[in-house]
Amino acid sequence: MGHQIIAENYLRYLEQGATSNIIDLFAPDGYVDSPLYGMQKAADFYQALSADTISSTLKIHNIFEDHSTNSIALYFSYVWVLKNQEQVQFDVVDIIEFDRNNKIVKLKIIYDTVVSRKLMDALQ
């Protein structure tokens, strides 16, 4: 399976809240670097995200692949409804690094957290 298909599957699973399917895309030692949740093993991150989320809606703007670095960047809009019914919308860039087996070893999430951080703090 090519990187673009894996990326498209990742975004579809993220929108569906299909945590186990997302985790299956990662290498056993794969991790996520998130501006809100910090750096975590992929399974821990997606379980925490799922626990905080009622629903997600994504709109893909573009996917950029760099064959020389085995990486891909996803640019999309994200509408996130938190478990307390609060909603936040923002643009996101996810940078995914793959291993030789086309498993995700690192996913770096980049977005402005001004509004989402306040809403997350309210969940605590």
C-alpha positions in Angstrom: 0.0 0.0 0.0 1.4 3.4 -1.0 1.9 6.4 1.3 -0.9 8.4 -0.3 -3.4 5.5 0.3 -2.2 5.1 3.9 -2.7 8.9 4.4 -6.2 8.8 3.0 -7.1 5.8 5.1 -5.7 7.6 8.2 -7.8 10.7 7.5 -10.9 8.5 6.9 -10.3 6.5 10.1 -9.7 9.7 12.1 -13.0 11.2 11.0 -14.8 7.9 11.8 -13.2 7.7 15.2 -11.8 4.2 14.2 -9.1 4.2 16.8 -8.0 0.6 16.3 -7.7 1.0 12.5 -5.6 4.1 13.1 -3.3 2.3 15.5 -2.8 -0.5 13.0 -1.3 2.0 10.6 1.6 2.6 13.0 4.8 0.7 13.7 4.8 -0.9 17.2 7.1 2.0 18.4 5.2 4.7 16.5 4.4 7.9 18.2 2.5 11.1 17.8 3.7 14.6 18.6 0.7 16.7 19.4 0.5 20.4 20.5 -2.2 19.6 23.0 -1.4 16.0 24.2 2.4 16.2 23.9 4.5 13.3 22.6 2.9 9.9 23.2 2.9 6.4 21.8 0.3 6.2 19.0 -2.1 3.9 20.9 -2.1 6.2 24.0 -2.6 9.3 22.0 -5.5 8.0 19.9 -7.2 6.5 23.0 -7.0 9.8 24.8 -8.2 11.7 21.7 -11.2 9.3 21.4 -12.1 9.7 25.1 -12.2 13.5 24.6 -14.1 13.4 21.3 -17.8 13.1 20.3 -17.2 13.6 16.6 -14.7 14.9 14.0 -15.3 16.2 10.5 -12.4 16.6 8.1 -12.0 18.4 4.8 -8.8 17.5 3.0 -7.2 20.4 1.2 -4.0 18.7 -0.1 -1.6 15.8 0.4 2.1 16.5 -0.3 4.5 13.6 -0.6 8.3 13.8 -0.4 9.8 10.6 -1.9 13.3 11.5 -0.8 12.5 11.5 2.9 9.8 8.8 3.1 7.4 11.5 4.4 4.0 12.9 3.6 2.2 16.0 4.8 -1.6 16.2 5.1 -3.3 19.6 5.0 -6.9 19.6 6.1 -9.6 21.4 8.1 -10.8 19.8 11.3 -14.0 20.3 13.1 -13.7 18.8 16.5 -16.7 18.3 18.9 -15.4 17.6 22.4 -17.2 15.4 24.9 -18.6 18.5 26.6 -20.4 19.5 23.4 -17.9 22.3 22.7 -16.8 22.7 19.1 -13.6 24.0 17.6 -12.5 24.3 14.0 -9.0 24.8 12.7 -6.6 24.0 9.9 -4.1 21.3 10.5 -0.9 20.0 8.9 0.1 16.4 9.9 3.5 15.3 8.9 3.9 11.5 8.7 7.2 9.6 8.6 7.1 6.0 7.4 9.5 3.1 8.0 10.6 0.6 5.4 7.4 -1.4 5.9 5.2 1.6 5.2 4.2 1.8 8.8 3.9 5.2 10.5 6.8 5.8 12.9 6.1 9.5 13.6 3.2 11.8 13.2 3.7 15.4 14.0 0.5 17.5 14.3 0.8 21.3 13.6 -2.1 23.7 14.3 -3.0 26.9 16.2 -4.1 25.8 19.7 -5.4 29.1 21.1 -9.1 28.1 21.1 -8.7 24.4 21.4 -6.4 24.6 24.5 -9.0 26.7 26.4 -11.7 24.1 25.6 -9.4 21.2 26.5 -8.6 22.9 29.8 -12.3 23.1 30.5 -12.6 19.3 30.1 -10.2 18.7 33.0 
